[in-house]
Amino acid sequence: MAPPPLLEVADLRFRYGERAAVDGASFAVERAEIFGFLGPNGAGKTTTISCICGLLDGWQGAVRFAGADFRPATVVADRAKVGLVPQELALYDDLSGMENLQFFGRLGGLSGAGLAAAVERGLELTGLADRAKDRVGSYSGGMKRRLNIAAGDLHEPQLLILDEPSAGVDPQSRNHIFEALRRLREQGRTLLYTTHYMEEAERLCDRVAILNEGKLADLGTAAELAERAGVAGSNLEQVFLHLTGRSLRDQA
């Protein structure tokens, strides 16, 4: 019998007061895939992943991880299964890249040789080994984004969630990010990736969920989405326009 999906979300709902930020979203993330969330600001992407990783509680619906109930907001053991690379940079400019990773690794319970190995792996993965001892305040925006990824992945979580990790970066850093994420997937890791950018989803993600106003508009590979939408080729921009009637960049 095949194992269950790594992450299963069923009828997820979350409200901010009277506003439904997530309105009945259901999807499953398979093991060793890069699963994309595509949608404009306000679509519900960040709220959805905040519910999944435990930053928000009080949601309705069901979340299962490897077939078991999953409540990271209240169950400490569940939190270690997930790593989060937030949209906002979570780094200290006055510390070096290495010192930042050492600090966050200790917060995650790493120490000694395990911590040293995790820091070295993170710096190598993100192409920052040669700048490890430089203050983060001297890093470019793209380098900070890459270090942010290393920090979120220090404990090698089963599921790594990345919330728009390439926002505002230069092409070189974007390529570094993509290559790092592909390497993680090749190692059997599972990633959930949110983005505004359709070309990123087409280039990087195995499957894509299109969110609109808190609802899941469709889910599948780019080719599957295009076929169901009756759009020529696998152009996600045309698929999105067909499903929602607006461009992703209208609200970017």
C-alpha positions in Angstrom: 0.0 0.0 0.0 1.3 3.4 -0.9 2.0 5.8 2.0 -0.4 8.7 2.5 0.6 12.2 1.2 3.0 14.0 3.5 0.5 16.8 4.0 -3.3 16.6 3.7 -5.5 19.7 4.2 -9.3 19.3 4.1 -11.9 22.1 4.1 -9.5 24.6 5.8 -11.2 27.8 7.0 -9.9 30.8 8.8 -11.5 34.2 9.5 -10.1 37.6 10.5 -13.2 38.9 12.1 -15.9 39.0 9.4 -13.5 38.4 6.6 -12.9 34.8 5.4 -9.2 34.7 4.6 -9.3 30.9 3.8 -12.6 29.5 2.7 -12.7 25.8 2.4 -9.4 25.0 0.9 -8.5 21.3 0.3 -5.3 19.9 -1.2 -2.6 17.3 -0.6 1.2 17.7 -0.9 2.9 14.5 -2.0 6.3 13.4 -0.7 9.4 14.7 -2.5 7.6 17.3 -4.6 7.7 21.1 -4.9 4.1 22.1 -4.5 3.3 25.7 -5.5 0.7 28.2 -4.2 0.0 30.8 -6.8 -2.1 33.8 -6.3 -2.2 37.6 -5.7 -1.9 39.4 -2.3 -5.0 38.7 -0.3 -5.6 35.3 -2.0 -5.0 33.4 1.3 -1.6 31.9 0.7 0.2 33.3 3.7 -2.8 32.6 6.0 -3.0 29.0 4.8 0.6 28.3 5.5 0.4 30.1 8.8 -2.3 27.6 9.8 -0.3 24.7 8.6 2.9 25.6 10.4 1.3 26.6 13.7 1.5 30.4 13.6 -2.3 30.6 13.6 -4.7 28.6 15.6 -8.5 28.6 15.7 -8.9 27.4 12.2 -11.6 24.9 11.1 -11.1 21.9 9.0 -8.6 19.1 9.2 -4.8 18.9 8.6 -3.0 15.6 8.6 0.8 14.9 8.3 1.9 11.5 7.0 -1.6 10.2 7.8 -1.8 11.5 11.4 -3.6 14.5 12.9 -1.4 17.6 12.8 -1.6 20.5 15.3 1.7 22.4 15.4 0.1 25.4 17.1 -0.5 23.2 20.3 1.7 20.1 19.8 5.4 20.8 20.2 6.5 17.6 18.5 4.5 18.6 15.3 6.4 21.8 15.0 9.8 20.1 14.3 8.3 18.4 11.2 7.9 21.8 9.4 10.4 24.5 8.6 9.3 28.0 7.6 11.1 30.5 5.4 9.0 33.6 6.0 8.2 36.4 3.6 9.8 38.9 5.9 13.5 38.5 6.5 14.2 37.0 9.9 17.9 37.9 10.3 20.2 40.0 12.5 22.3 42.5 10.4 24.9 42.9 13.2 25.8 39.2 13.2 27.6 37.3 10.5 25.9 34.8 8.3 27.4 32.0 10.3 26.5 33.6 13.6 22.9 34.0 12.4 22.7 30.3 11.5 24.3 29.3 14.8 21.8 31.4 16.7 18.7 30.0 14.9 20.1 26.5 15.1 20.4 26.7 18.9 16.9 28.0 19.1 15.8 24.9 17.2 17.6 22.6 19.7 20.8 21.9 17.7 24.2 22.0 19.4 27.8 20.8 19.1 28.8 18.8 16.1 25.2 18.6 14.8 24.9 22.4 14.9 28.2 22.9 13.1 27.3 20.4 10.4 23.9 22.0 9.9 25.4 25.5 9.6 28.0 24.2 7.1 25.3 22.5 5.0 23.1 25.6 5.0 25.9 27.8 3.8 27.0 25.4 1.1 23.4 24.9 -0.1 22.8 28.6 -0.5 26.2 29.5 -2.0 27.2 31.7 1.0 30.2 29.7 2.4 32.7 32.4 1.2 30.7 35.1 2.9 30.0 33.2 6.1 32.0 35.5 8.4 30.7 38.8 6.9 28.1 40.8 8.7 24.6 40.2 7.2 24.2 44.0 7.1 26.8 43.9 4.2 24.8 41.3 2.2 22.8 42.1 -0.8 19.0 41.6 -0.7 19.4 38.3 -2.6 22.0 37.0 -0.3 19.8 37.7 2.7 17.0 35.8 1.0 19.3 32.9 0.5 20.5 33.0 4.2 16.8 33.1 5.2 16.3 29.8 3.4 19.3 28.2 5.1 18.0 29.3 8.5 14.6 27.8 7.9 16.1 24.5 6.8 18.7 24.0 9.5 16.8 21.2 11.2 16.1 19.5 7.9 12.3 19.4 8.3 10.2 16.9 6.5 8.2 19.8 5.0 9.9 23.1 4.1 7.5 26.0 3.6 8.7 29.0 1.6 6.6 32.2 1.5 7.7 34.2 -1.6 11.4 33.5 -1.0 12.5 35.2 -4.2 10.7 38.5 -3.7 12.9 41.4 -4.9 16.0 39.4 -5.6 18.4 39.7 -8.6 18.4 37.0 -11.3 21.7 35.5 -10.0 20.2 35.0 -6.5 16.9 33.7 -8.0 18.9 31.0 -9.8 20.8 30.2 -6.6 17.5 29.8 -4.8 16.0 27.6 -7.5 19.0 25.4 -7.7 19.1 25.0 -3.9 15.4 24.0 -3.8 15.9 21.5 -6.7 18.7 19.9 -4.8 16.6 19.5 -1.7 13.9 17.8 -3.8 16.5 15.5 -5.3 17.4 14.5 -1.8 13.8 13.4 -1.2 12.6 16.6 0.6 9.2 18.1 0.3 8.6 21.8 -0.3 5.6 24.1 -0.4 6.4 27.3 -2.3 4.2 30.4 -2.5 4.8 33.0 -5.2 3.2 35.8 -7.1 5.2 34.9 -10.2 3.8 32.5 -12.7 7.1 32.0 -14.5 8.6 30.8 -11.2 5.8 28.3 -10.7 6.1 27.0 -14.2 9.9 26.6 -13.9 10.1 25.2 -10.4 6.9 23.5 -9.2 5.7 19.9 -9.9 2.1 20.9 -9.2 0.4 24.2 -8.6 -2.6 25.3 -6.6 -4.2 28.5 -7.7 -5.8 30.4 -4.8 -8.3 33.2 -5.3 -10.1 35.1 -2.5 -9.5 32.2 0.0 -10.7 29.5 -2.3 -8.9 26.9 -4.3 -9.6 27.7 -7.9 -7.8 24.6 -9.3 -4.8 22.3 -8.7 -2.6 20.3 -11.0 0.4 20.5 -13.3 0.6 23.5 -15.6 -0.4 21.3 -18.5 -3.4 19.8 -16.5 -4.6 23.3 -15.5 -4.3 24.6 -19.0 -6.2 21.6 -20.4 -9.1 22.0 -18.0 -9.2 25.7 -18.6 -9.3 25.3 -22.3 -6.1 27.4 -22.7 -3.5 26.6 -25.4 -0.1 25.4 -24.1 0.7 25.5 -20.3 0.7 29.2 -19.8 -0.3 29.8 -16.1 -1.0 33.4 -16.7 -3.7 32.6 -19.2 -5.0 29.9 -16.9 -5.2 32.3 -14.0 -7.0 34.9 -16.1 -9.5 32.2 -17.2 -10.2 31.1 -13.6 -10.3 34.5 -11.9 -10.7 37.2 -14.5 -7.6 39.2 -13.4 -3.9 39.3 -13.6 -1.7 38.2 -10.7 0.3 41.4 -11.0 -2.8 43.5 -10.5 -2.3 43.1 -6.7 1.4 42.4 -6.5 
